[in-house]
Amino acid sequence: MRGMSAAFTTDFLISFAVVVMFLILIGLIMNLYSELSTLKKRYKKMMTGAEGLSIEQMLADVNDTIGKYKKFNSKLDTLEELMRNSLARVAVIHFDAFEKTGQGLSWCVAILDRNNNGVVFSSICGQETERSYVKPIEGGRTTENYKLTKEEEQALRQAMNR
């Protein structure tokens, strides 16, 4: 019996060790399943935004917004270019072209863009006649073919300082 009890004890210990290892493995599997379940919940929560949108949908929305921003920025650049070339600076001067006869009815107007390009309009009024002139302005100066009067120069300086 002694030999049998030793074999029985050895078989029992081996079986007991296998059962214990099996139970430990089942415990580890249950623990892993629990952690996997927790990770799945976190993943679903992460993939669904505050409004029920998935991250993919949010990224698509961000991409659309970036496209709209680029179009808006392009239009803004176009508007800035138009603003640089628009007539934005104006000055008006009234004066007497002829002593005691013009009654202050003569005038000149300087109209310039932001690059100081534009025109100067002048109207010289006398008792019986009126003359009108237009002189081009480039870079804040008139061309060689035209000479500005002191009133036109004054209007040009005022317009450039605005």
VMD Tcl script that builds the backbone (N, CA, C; Angstrom):
set m [mol new atoms 486]
animate dup $m
set s [atomselect $m all]
$s set {name element resname resid chain x y z} {
  {N N MET 1 A 0.759 -1.176 0.000}
  {CA C MET 1 A 0.000 0.000 0.000}
  {C C MET 1 A 0.816 1.266 0.000}
  {N N ARG 2 A 1.930 1.064 0.596}
  {CA C ARG 2 A 2.803 2.206 0.655}
  {C C ARG 2 A 3.184 2.719 -0.710}
  {N N GLY 3 A 3.491 1.853 -1.603}
  {CA C GLY 3 A 3.852 2.248 -2.949}
  {C C GLY 3 A 2.673 2.847 -3.665}
  {N N MET 4 A 1.528 2.363 -3.314}
  {CA C MET 4 A 0.335 2.866 -3.942}
  {C C MET 4 A -0.041 4.230 -3.402}
  {N N SER 5 A 0.159 4.431 -2.148}
  {CA C SER 5 A -0.172 5.726 -1.574}
  {C C SER 5 A 0.778 6.798 -2.061}
  {N N ALA 6 A 2.009 6.422 -2.309}
  {CA C ALA 6 A 2.959 7.400 -2.835}
  {C C ALA 6 A 2.552 7.770 -4.248}
  {N N ALA 7 A 2.131 6.777 -5.056}
  {CA C ALA 7 A 1.693 7.054 -6.412}
  {C C ALA 7 A 0.395 7.830 -6.384}
  {N N PHE 8 A -0.489 7.449 -5.415}
  {CA C PHE 8 A -1.744 8.158 -5.274}
  {C C PHE 8 A -1.501 9.586 -4.843}
  {N N THR 9 A -0.592 9.788 -3.971}
  {CA C THR 9 A -0.268 11.122 -3.492}
  {C C THR 9 A 0.357 11.931 -4.620}
  {N N THR 10 A 1.235 11.335 -5.385}
  {CA C THR 10 A 1.872 12.042 -6.490}
  {C C THR 10 A 0.828 12.385 -7.550}
  {N N ASP 11 A -0.046 11.432 -7.880}
  {CA C ASP 11 A -1.099 11.691 -8.856}
  {C C ASP 11 A -2.073 12.759 -8.338}
  {N N PHE 12 A -2.369 12.666 -7.041}
  {CA C PHE 12 A -3.267 13.643 -6.439}
  {C C PHE 12 A -2.647 15.042 -6.467}
  {N N LEU 13 A -1.363 15.130 -6.138}
  {CA C LEU 13 A -0.685 16.441 -6.145}
  {C C LEU 13 A -0.621 17.020 -7.560}
  {N N ILE 14 A -0.348 16.167 -8.518}
  {CA C ILE 14 A -0.281 16.638 -9.909}
  {C C ILE 14 A -1.668 17.098 -10.353}
  {N N SER 15 A -2.694 16.308 -10.026}
  {CA C SER 15 A -4.062 16.687 -10.386}
  {C C SER 15 A -4.471 17.969 -9.688}
  {N N PHE 16 A -4.118 18.047 -8.405}
  {CA C PHE 16 A -4.441 19.261 -7.647}
  {C C PHE 16 A -3.732 20.481 -8.259}
  {N N ALA 17 A -2.463 20.337 -8.651}
  {CA C ALA 17 A -1.701 21.431 -9.265}
  {C C ALA 17 A -2.338 21.833 -10.597}
  {N N VAL 18 A -2.802 20.841 -11.378}
  {CA C VAL 18 A -3.444 21.124 -12.665}
  {C C VAL 18 A -4.756 21.860 -12.440}
  {N N VAL 19 A -5.547 21.432 -11.447}
  {CA C VAL 19 A -6.811 22.097 -11.148}
  {C C VAL 19 A -6.556 23.529 -10.694}
  {N N VAL 20 A -5.565 23.717 -9.819}
  {CA C VAL 20 A -5.236 25.066 -9.336}
  {C C VAL 20 A -4.788 25.939 -10.510}
  {N N MET 21 A -3.942 25.389 -11.372}
  {CA C MET 21 A -3.479 26.160 -12.530}
  {C C MET 21 A -4.662 26.470 -13.464}
  {N N PHE 22 A -5.566 25.507 -13.612}
  {CA C PHE 22 A -6.752 25.722 -14.437}
  {C C PHE 22 A -7.611 26.848 -13.849}
  {N N LEU 23 A -7.810 26.842 -12.548}
  {CA C LEU 23 A -8.582 27.901 -11.886}
  {C C LEU 23 A -7.891 29.264 -12.019}
  {N N ILE 24 A -6.568 29.262 -11.883}
  {CA C ILE 24 A -5.818 30.523 -12.058}
  {C C ILE 24 A -5.982 31.027 -13.486}
  {N N LEU 25 A -5.901 30.113 -14.460}
  {CA C LEU 25 A -6.080 30.501 -15.862}
  {C C LEU 25 A -7.492 31.037 -16.108}
  {N N ILE 26 A -8.494 30.407 -15.515}
  {CA C ILE 26 A -9.874 30.891 -15.664}
  {C C ILE 26 A -9.988 32.289 -15.046}
  {N N GLY 27 A -9.361 32.496 -13.881}
  {CA C GLY 27 A -9.371 33.820 -13.246}
  {C C GLY 27 A -8.696 34.868 -14.132}
  {N N LEU 28 A -7.546 34.503 -14.711}
  {CA C LEU 28 A -6.854 35.434 -15.619}
  {C C LEU 28 A -7.695 35.723 -16.857}
  {N N ILE 29 A -8.338 34.715 -17.408}
  {CA C ILE 29 A -9.189 34.906 -18.588}
  {C C ILE 29 A -10.351 35.828 -18.243}
  {N N MET 30 A -10.949 35.626 -17.070}
  {CA C MET 30 A -12.060 36.488 -16.666}
  {C C MET 30 A -11.576 37.931 -16.459}
  {N N ASN 31 A -10.405 38.078 -15.877}
  {CA C ASN 31 A -9.817 39.411 -15.675}
  {C C ASN 31 A -9.553 40.071 -17.033}
  {N N LEU 32 A -8.957 39.334 -17.968}
  {CA C LEU 32 A -8.692 39.871 -19.309}
  {C C LEU 32 A -9.995 40.222 -20.026}
  {N N TYR 33 A -11.007 39.381 -19.879}
  {CA C TYR 33 A -12.304 39.666 -20.500}
  {C C TYR 33 A -12.902 40.948 -19.909}
  {N N SER 34 A -12.775 41.106 -18.617}
  {CA C SER 34 A -13.291 42.315 -17.957}
  {C C SER 34 A -12.552 43.558 -18.460}
  {N N GLU 35 A -11.225 43.479 -18.559}
  {CA C GLU 35 A -10.446 44.624 -19.063}
  {C C GLU 35 A -10.761 44.894 -20.529}
  {N N LEU 36 A -10.950 43.824 -21.309}
  {CA C LEU 36 A -11.310 43.998 -22.719}
  {C C LEU 36 A -12.672 44.674 -22.839}
  {N N SER 37 A -13.605 44.281 -22.005}
  {CA C SER 37 A -14.927 44.906 -22.002}
  {C C SER 37 A -14.818 46.390 -21.645}
  {N N THR 38 A -13.999 46.720 -20.633}
  {CA C THR 38 A -13.782 48.120 -20.246}
  {C C THR 38 A -13.150 48.901 -21.400}
  {N N LEU 39 A -12.155 48.313 -22.066}
  {CA C LEU 39 A -11.508 48.978 -23.202}
  {C C LEU 39 A -12.491 49.199 -24.352}
  {N N LYS 40 A -13.370 48.224 -24.599}
  {CA C LYS 40 A -14.376 48.396 -25.649}
  {C C LYS 40 A -15.299 49.571 -25.326}
  {N N LYS 41 A -15.729 49.671 -24.064}
  {CA C LYS 41 A -16.594 50.782 -23.667}
  {C C LYS 41 A -15.871 52.115 -23.853}
  {N N ARG 42 A -14.612 52.163 -23.425}
  {CA C ARG 42 A -13.839 53.405 -23.596}
  {C C ARG 42 A -13.651 53.751 -25.069}
  {N N TYR 43 A -13.380 52.727 -25.885}
  {CA C TYR 43 A -13.197 52.947 -27.314}
  {C C TYR 43 A -14.471 53.498 -27.950}
  {N N LYS 44 A -15.617 52.897 -27.621}
  {CA C LYS 44 A -16.891 53.384 -28.163}
  {C C LYS 44 A -17.158 54.809 -27.709}
  {N N LYS 45 A -16.852 55.081 -26.442}
  {CA C LYS 45 A -17.060 56.439 -25.924}
  {C C LYS 45 A -16.131 57.423 -26.630}
  {N N MET 46 A -14.884 57.014 -26.873}
  {CA C MET 46 A -13.924 57.885 -27.555}
  {C C MET 46 A -14.334 58.102 -29.016}
  {N N MET 47 A -14.834 57.067 -29.655}
  {CA C MET 47 A -15.189 57.173 -31.069}
  {C C MET 47 A -16.503 57.906 -31.286}
  {N N THR 48 A -17.244 58.162 -30.238}
  {CA C THR 48 A -18.490 58.904 -30.344}
  {C C THR 48 A -18.311 60.222 -29.623}
  {N N GLY 49 A -18.542 61.330 -30.357}
  {CA C GLY 49 A -18.360 62.654 -29.774}
  {C C GLY 49 A -19.520 63.045 -28.887}
  {N N ALA 50 A -19.478 64.290 -28.430}
  {CA C ALA 50 A -20.505 64.803 -27.522}
  {C C ALA 50 A -21.881 64.813 -28.182}
  {N N GLU 51 A -21.925 65.003 -29.481}
  {CA C GLU 51 A -23.207 65.070 -30.187}
  {C C GLU 51 A -23.517 63.757 -30.906}
  {N N GLY 52 A -22.818 62.703 -30.523}
  {CA C GLY 52 A -23.075 61.413 -31.148}
  {C C GLY 52 A -22.348 61.222 -32.463}
  {N N LEU 53 A -21.425 62.121 -32.794}
  {CA C LEU 53 A -20.673 62.002 -34.035}
  {C C LEU 53 A -19.416 61.175 -33.789}
  {N N SER 54 A -19.042 60.394 -34.753}
  {CA C SER 54 A -17.814 59.624 -34.622}
  {C C SER 54 A -16.613 60.525 -34.906}
  {N N ILE 55 A -15.445 60.042 -34.510}
  {CA C ILE 55 A -14.227 60.818 -34.767}
  {C C ILE 55 A -14.047 61.011 -36.266}
  {N N GLU 56 A -14.383 59.981 -37.045}
  {CA C GLU 56 A -14.261 60.109 -38.497}
  {C C GLU 56 A -15.136 61.249 -39.018}
  {N N GLN 57 A -16.373 61.345 -38.489}
  {CA C GLN 57 A -17.280 62.413 -38.911}
  {C C GLN 57 A -16.739 63.766 -38.475}
  {N N MET 58 A -16.198 63.821 -37.242}
  {CA C MET 58 A -15.631 65.087 -36.764}
  {C C MET 58 A -14.444 65.514 -37.621}
  {N N LEU 59 A -13.589 64.550 -38.002}
  {CA C LEU 59 A -12.443 64.871 -38.859}
  {C C LEU 59 A -12.912 65.325 -40.241}
  {N N ALA 60 A -13.949 64.707 -40.747}
  {CA C ALA 60 A -14.499 65.140 -42.041}
  {C C ALA 60 A -15.039 66.564 -41.929}
  {N N ASP 61 A -15.718 66.864 -40.807}
  {CA C ASP 61 A -16.227 68.226 -40.596}
  {C C ASP 61 A -15.083 69.234 -40.491}
  {N N VAL 62 A -14.020 68.854 -39.780}
  {CA C VAL 62 A -12.849 69.743 -39.664}
  {C C VAL 62 A -12.236 69.970 -41.041}
  {N N ASN 63 A -12.151 68.917 -41.835}
  {CA C ASN 63 A -11.602 69.043 -43.184}
  {C C ASN 63 A -12.458 69.977 -44.038}
  {N N ASP 64 A -13.777 69.855 -43.937}
  {CA C ASP 64 A -14.680 70.762 -44.664}
  {C C ASP 64 A -14.479 72.201 -44.206}
  {N N THR 65 A -14.338 72.389 -42.895}
  {CA C THR 65 A -14.140 73.732 -42.352}
  {C C THR 65 A -12.826 74.322 -42.843}
  {N N ILE 66 A -11.796 73.513 -42.922}
  {CA C ILE 66 A -10.497 73.985 -43.432}
  {C C ILE 66 A -10.647 74.406 -44.893}
  {N N GLY 67 A -11.391 73.632 -45.671}
  {CA C GLY 67 A -11.636 74.003 -47.074}
  {C C GLY 67 A -12.362 75.325 -47.186}
  {N N LYS 68 A -13.384 75.509 -46.344}
  {CA C LYS 68 A -14.119 76.777 -46.347}
  {C C LYS 68 A -13.213 77.925 -45.929}
  {N N TYR 69 A -12.353 77.689 -44.947}
  {CA C TYR 69 A -11.415 78.724 -44.496}
  {C C TYR 69 A -10.475 79.120 -45.628}
  {N N LYS 70 A -9.976 78.138 -46.381}
  {CA C LYS 70 A -9.070 78.451 -47.483}
  {C C LYS 70 A -9.766 79.285 -48.550}
  {N N LYS 71 A -11.029 78.950 -48.861}
  {CA C LYS 71 A -11.786 79.743 -49.836}
  {C C LYS 71 A -12.011 81.154 -49.314}
  {N N PHE 72 A -12.373 81.268 -48.047}
  {CA C PHE 72 A -12.589 82.578 -47.429}
  {C C PHE 72 A -11.306 83.390 -47.449}
  {N N ASN 73 A -10.188 82.764 -47.125}
  {CA C ASN 73 A -8.900 83.458 -47.103}
  {C C ASN 73 A -8.525 83.930 -48.510}
  {N N SER 74 A -8.815 83.120 -49.515}
  {CA C SER 74 A -8.549 83.509 -50.900}
  {C C SER 74 A -9.388 84.724 -51.288}
  {N N LYS 75 A -10.673 84.710 -50.894}
  {CA C LYS 75 A -11.538 85.855 -51.191}
  {C C LYS 75 A -11.063 87.090 -50.441}
  {N N LEU 76 A -10.583 86.907 -49.225}
  {CA C LEU 76 A -10.070 88.023 -48.437}
  {C C LEU 76 A -8.840 88.630 -49.106}
  {N N ASP 77 A -7.958 87.788 -49.639}
  {CA C ASP 77 A -6.787 88.285 -50.366}
  {C C ASP 77 A -7.218 89.096 -51.590}
  {N N THR 78 A -8.241 88.607 -52.290}
  {CA C THR 78 A -8.758 89.328 -53.456}
  {C C THR 78 A -9.320 90.687 -53.047}
  {N N LEU 79 A -10.067 90.706 -51.939}
  {CA C LEU 79 A -10.623 91.975 -51.449}
  {C C LEU 79 A -9.525 92.944 -51.027}
  {N N GLU 80 A -8.469 92.430 -50.401}
  {CA C GLU 80 A -7.362 93.299 -50.009}
  {C C GLU 80 A -6.704 93.914 -51.239}
  {N N GLU 81 A -6.554 93.126 -52.291}
  {CA C GLU 81 A -5.974 93.648 -53.532}
  {C C GLU 81 A -6.888 94.716 -54.134}
  {N N LEU 82 A -8.204 94.465 -54.122}
  {CA C LEU 82 A -9.147 95.464 -54.626}
  {C C LEU 82 A -9.094 96.743 -53.791}
  {N N MET 83 A -8.963 96.577 -52.479}
  {CA C MET 83 A -8.888 97.755 -51.600}
  {C C MET 83 A -7.643 98.586 -51.899}
  {N N ARG 84 A -6.520 97.901 -52.170}
  {CA C ARG 84 A -5.288 98.636 -52.483}
  {C C ARG 84 A -5.454 99.453 -53.761}
  {N N ASN 85 A -6.236 98.934 -54.695}
  {CA C ASN 85 A -6.401 99.605 -55.982}
  {C C ASN 85 A -7.660 100.462 -56.058}
  {N N SER 86 A -8.440 100.519 -55.003}
  {CA C SER 86 A -9.660 101.325 -55.044}
  {C C SER 86 A -9.349 102.785 -54.723}
  {N N LEU 87 A -10.213 103.654 -55.206}
  {CA C LEU 87 A -10.055 105.074 -54.937}
  {C C LEU 87 A -10.549 105.343 -53.528}
  {N N ALA 88 A -9.623 105.649 -52.632}
  {CA C ALA 88 A -9.981 105.738 -51.223}
  {C C ALA 88 A -9.612 107.073 -50.589}
  {N N ARG 89 A -8.818 107.849 -51.247}
  {CA C ARG 89 A -8.357 109.114 -50.665}
  {C C ARG 89 A -8.856 110.271 -51.526}
  {N N VAL 90 A -9.630 111.141 -50.901}
  {CA C VAL 90 A -10.234 112.257 -51.636}
  {C C VAL 90 A -10.000 113.546 -50.860}
  {N N ALA 91 A -9.670 114.606 -51.584}
  {CA C ALA 91 A -9.547 115.934 -50.968}
  {C C ALA 91 A -10.122 116.963 -51.939}
  {N N VAL 92 A -10.830 117.959 -51.398}
  {CA C VAL 92 A -11.463 119.010 -52.200}
  {C C VAL 92 A -10.951 120.363 -51.713}
  {N N ILE 93 A -10.596 121.222 -52.662}
  {CA C ILE 93 A -10.155 122.580 -52.347}
  {C C ILE 93 A -11.021 123.556 -53.153}
  {N N HIS 94 A -11.600 124.551 -52.477}
  {CA C HIS 94 A -12.311 125.656 -53.150}
  {C C HIS 94 A -11.403 126.867 -53.117}
  {N N PHE 95 A -11.416 127.644 -54.209}
  {CA C PHE 95 A -10.553 128.832 -54.247}
  {C C PHE 95 A -11.085 129.837 -55.258}
  {N N ASP 96 A -10.559 131.063 -55.160}
  {CA C ASP 96 A -10.856 132.114 -56.147}
  {C C ASP 96 A -9.776 132.070 -57.209}
  {N N ALA 97 A -10.152 131.728 -58.428}
  {CA C ALA 97 A -9.174 131.684 -59.502}
  {C C ALA 97 A -8.813 133.099 -59.962}
  {N N PHE 98 A -9.767 134.012 -59.883}
  {CA C PHE 98 A -9.538 135.387 -60.305}
  {C C PHE 98 A -9.913 136.292 -59.144}
  {N N GLU 99 A -9.099 137.234 -58.849}
  {CA C GLU 99 A -9.352 138.122 -57.715}
  {C C GLU 99 A -10.671 138.860 -57.895}
  {N N LYS 100 A -11.521 138.782 -56.907}
  {CA C LYS 100 A -12.777 139.506 -56.792}
  {C C LYS 100 A -13.794 139.180 -57.875}
  {N N THR 101 A -13.524 138.194 -58.697}
  {CA C THR 101 A -14.503 137.888 -59.736}
  {C C THR 101 A -14.976 136.437 -59.684}
  {N N GLY 102 A -14.205 135.534 -59.080}
  {CA C GLY 102 A -14.560 134.114 -59.077}
  {C C GLY 102 A -15.546 133.756 -57.990}
  {N N GLN 103 A -15.641 134.522 -56.958}
  {CA C GLN 103 A -16.549 134.307 -55.838}
  {C C GLN 103 A -16.359 132.917 -55.203}
  {N N GLY 104 A -15.144 132.389 -55.242}
  {CA C GLY 104 A -14.848 131.107 -54.604}
  {C C GLY 104 A -15.504 129.913 -55.262}
  {N N LEU 105 A -15.861 130.039 -56.527}
  {CA C LEU 105 A -16.543 128.943 -57.213}
  {C C LEU 105 A -15.584 127.971 -57.897}
  {N N SER 106 A -14.310 128.305 -57.955}
  {CA C SER 106 A -13.336 127.382 -58.560}
  {C C SER 106 A -13.002 126.288 -57.544}
  {N N TRP 107 A -12.662 125.113 -58.060}
  {CA C TRP 107 A -12.372 124.001 -57.151}
  {C C TRP 107 A -11.454 122.997 -57.823}
  {N N CYS 108 A -10.838 122.173 -57.005}
  {CA C CYS 108 A -10.092 121.025 -57.517}
  {C C CYS 108 A -10.283 119.867 -56.549}
  {N N VAL 109 A -10.299 118.669 -57.112}
  {CA C VAL 109 A -10.511 117.443 -56.341}
  {C C VAL 109 A -9.397 116.468 -56.693}
  {N N ALA 110 A -8.742 115.947 -55.666}
  {CA C ALA 110 A -7.749 114.882 -55.870}
  {C C ALA 110 A -8.376 113.583 -55.393}
  {N N ILE 111 A -8.360 112.560 -56.254}
  {CA C ILE 111 A -8.894 111.235 -55.913}
  {C C ILE 111 A -7.776 110.221 -56.166}
  {N N LEU 112 A -7.371 109.514 -55.092}
  {CA C LEU 112 A -6.236 108.597 -55.178}
  {C C LEU 112 A -6.595 107.227 -54.595}
  {N N ASP 113 A -5.852 106.215 -55.035}
  {CA C ASP 113 A -5.950 104.910 -54.384}
  {C C ASP 113 A -4.878 104.832 -53.293}
  {N N ARG 114 A -4.722 103.675 -52.675}
  {CA C ARG 114 A -3.757 103.530 -51.570}
  {C C ARG 114 A -2.314 103.583 -52.052}
  {N N ASN 115 A -2.100 103.437 -53.336}
  {CA C ASN 115 A -0.759 103.534 -53.918}
  {C C ASN 115 A -0.475 104.935 -54.450}
  {N N ASN 116 A -1.335 105.895 -54.116}
  {CA C ASN 116 A -1.219 107.285 -54.566}
  {C C ASN 116 A -1.273 107.416 -56.085}
  {N N ASN 117 A -2.094 106.605 -56.715}
  {CA C ASN 117 A -2.377 106.720 -58.143}
  {C C ASN 117 A -3.812 107.205 -58.281}
  {N N GLY 118 A -4.058 108.080 -59.246}
  {CA C GLY 118 A -5.412 108.583 -59.438}
  {C C GLY 118 A -5.438 109.773 -60.369}
  {N N VAL 119 A -6.307 110.739 -60.055}
  {CA C VAL 119 A -6.464 111.924 -60.893}
  {C C VAL 119 A -6.714 113.157 -60.025}
  {N N VAL 120 A -6.461 114.314 -60.628}
  {CA C VAL 120 A -6.850 115.598 -60.037}
  {C C VAL 120 A -7.772 116.272 -61.037}
  {N N PHE 121 A -8.996 116.572 -60.596}
  {CA C PHE 121 A -9.957 117.314 -61.407}
  {C C PHE 121 A -9.895 118.773 -60.969}
  {N N SER 122 A -9.931 119.682 -61.940}
  {CA C SER 122 A -9.955 121.112 -61.611}
  {C C SER 122 A -11.022 121.798 -62.448}
  {N N SER 123 A -11.666 122.766 -61.808}
  {CA C SER 123 A -12.629 123.587 -62.516}
  {C C SER 123 A -12.344 125.029 -62.127}
  {N N ILE 124 A -12.006 125.826 -63.139}
  {CA C ILE 124 A -11.698 127.229 -62.899}
  {C C ILE 124 A -12.856 128.058 -63.440}
  {N N CYS 125 A -13.498 128.772 -62.511}
  {CA C CYS 125 A -14.705 129.521 -62.859}
  {C C CYS 125 A -14.416 131.017 -62.843}
  {N N GLY 126 A -14.793 131.677 -63.914}
  {CA C GLY 126 A -14.747 133.134 -63.996}
  {C C GLY 126 A -16.170 133.644 -64.150}
  {N N GLN 127 A -16.310 134.925 -64.408}
  {CA C GLN 127 A -17.652 135.483 -64.547}
  {C C GLN 127 A -18.340 134.996 -65.813}
  {N N GLU 128 A -17.596 134.786 -66.843}
  {CA C GLU 128 A -18.222 134.421 -68.108}
  {C C GLU 128 A -17.810 133.041 -68.619}
  {N N THR 129 A -16.748 132.461 -68.079}
  {CA C THR 129 A -16.273 131.173 -68.593}
  {C C THR 129 A -15.967 130.202 -67.445}
  {N N GLU 130 A -15.916 128.969 -67.872}
  {CA C GLU 130 A -15.498 127.928 -66.928}
  {C C GLU 130 A -14.644 126.932 -67.701}
  {N N ARG 131 A -13.515 126.559 -67.109}
  {CA C ARG 131 A -12.607 125.592 -67.739}
  {C C ARG 131 A -12.430 124.416 -66.780}
  {N N SER 132 A -12.444 123.206 -67.312}
  {CA C SER 132 A -12.242 122.005 -66.497}
  {C C SER 132 A -11.012 121.267 -66.994}
  {N N TYR 133 A -10.259 120.689 -66.047}
  {CA C TYR 133 A -9.033 119.980 -66.373}
  {C C TYR 133 A -8.973 118.669 -65.570}
  {N N VAL 134 A -8.369 117.679 -66.159}
  {CA C VAL 134 A -8.111 116.413 -65.470}
  {C C VAL 134 A -6.647 116.077 -65.694}
  {N N LYS 135 A -5.943 115.806 -64.595}
  {CA C LYS 135 A -4.519 115.478 -64.684}
  {C C LYS 135 A -4.266 114.148 -63.982}
  {N N PRO 136 A -3.561 113.223 -64.657}
  {CA C PRO 136 A -3.290 111.917 -64.047}
  {C C PRO 136 A -2.214 112.016 -62.960}
  {N N ILE 137 A -2.342 111.173 -61.955}
  {CA C ILE 137 A -1.371 111.116 -60.859}
  {C C ILE 137 A -0.881 109.672 -60.751}
  {N N GLU 138 A 0.436 109.513 -60.711}
  {CA C GLU 138 A 1.036 108.191 -60.556}
  {C C GLU 138 A 2.078 108.264 -59.449}
  {N N GLY 139 A 1.877 107.475 -58.407}
  {CA C GLY 139 A 2.822 107.451 -57.297}
  {C C GLY 139 A 2.912 108.787 -56.563}
  {N N GLY 140 A 1.832 109.535 -56.570}
  {CA C GLY 140 A 1.804 110.811 -55.864}
  {C C GLY 140 A 2.360 111.984 -56.665}
  {N N ARG 141 A 2.649 111.755 -57.941}
  {CA C ARG 141 A 3.188 112.829 -58.802}
  {C C ARG 141 A 2.453 112.842 -60.133}
  {N N THR 142 A 2.453 114.017 -60.740}
  {CA C THR 142 A 1.868 114.122 -62.068}
  {C C THR 142 A 2.923 113.715 -63.100}
  {N N THR 143 A 2.458 113.412 -64.291}
  {CA C THR 143 A 3.402 113.029 -65.342}
  {C C THR 143 A 4.088 114.275 -65.882}
  {N N GLU 144 A 5.088 114.064 -66.720}
  {CA C GLU 144 A 5.883 115.178 -67.267}
  {C C GLU 144 A 5.050 116.144 -68.097}
  {N N ASN 145 A 3.983 115.680 -68.715}
  {CA C ASN 145 A 3.183 116.510 -69.620}
  {C C ASN 145 A 2.293 117.512 -68.891}
  {N N TYR 146 A 2.142 117.348 -67.582}
  {CA C TYR 146 A 1.217 118.197 -66.837}
  {C C TYR 146 A 1.945 118.849 -65.670}
  {N N LYS 147 A 1.517 120.062 -65.361}
  {CA C LYS 147 A 2.046 120.754 -64.200}
  {C C LYS 147 A 0.858 121.105 -63.303}
  {N N LEU 148 A 1.024 120.888 -61.992}
  {CA C LEU 148 A -0.054 121.148 -61.047}
  {C C LEU 148 A -0.008 122.594 -60.566}
  {N N THR 149 A -1.190 123.171 -60.389}
  {CA C THR 149 A -1.263 124.497 -59.776}
  {C C THR 149 A -1.060 124.338 -58.274}
  {N N LYS 150 A -0.896 125.443 -57.550}
  {CA C LYS 150 A -0.681 125.342 -56.102}
  {C C LYS 150 A -1.909 124.750 -55.406}
  {N N GLU 151 A -3.115 125.061 -55.894}
  {CA C GLU 151 A -4.326 124.492 -55.314}
  {C C GLU 151 A -4.407 122.985 -55.579}
  {N N GLU 152 A -4.035 122.563 -56.786}
  {CA C GLU 152 A -4.023 121.136 -57.105}
  {C C GLU 152 A -2.991 120.390 -56.254}
  {N N GLU 153 A -1.823 121.001 -56.074}
  {CA C GLU 153 A -0.797 120.400 -55.214}
  {C C GLU 153 A -1.298 120.280 -53.776}
  {N N GLN 154 A -2.015 121.308 -53.306}
  {CA C GLN 154 A -2.566 121.283 -51.958}
  {C C GLN 154 A -3.591 120.149 -51.819}
  {N N ALA 155 A -4.472 120.009 -52.804}
  {CA C ALA 155 A -5.455 118.939 -52.786}
  {C C ALA 155 A -4.771 117.561 -52.831}
  {N N LEU 156 A -3.722 117.449 -53.647}
  {CA C LEU 156 A -2.978 116.202 -53.753}
  {C C LEU 156 A -2.319 115.845 -52.424}
  {N N ARG 157 A -1.679 116.805 -51.776}
  {CA C ARG 157 A -1.045 116.553 -50.465}
  {C C ARG 157 A -2.088 116.120 -49.423}
  {N N GLN 158 A -3.233 116.816 -49.405}
  {CA C GLN 158 A -4.289 116.448 -48.449}
  {C C GLN 158 A -4.793 115.025 -48.689}
  {N N ALA 159 A -4.981 114.686 -49.950}
  {CA C ALA 159 A -5.478 113.340 -50.260}
  {C C ALA 159 A -4.437 112.276 -49.878}
  {N N MET 160 A -3.165 112.545 -50.119}
  {CA C MET 160 A -2.119 111.573 -49.785}
  {C C MET 160 A -1.982 111.399 -48.277}
  {N N ASN 161 A -2.321 112.420 -47.486}
  {CA C ASN 161 A -2.201 112.337 -46.029}
  {C C ASN 161 A -3.413 111.671 -45.366}
  {N N ARG 162 A -4.393 111.275 -46.139}
  {CA C ARG 162 A -5.591 110.635 -45.552}
  {C C ARG 162 A -5.439 109.156 -45.519}
}
mol reanalyze $m
mol bondsrecalc $m
mol representation Tube
mol addrep $m
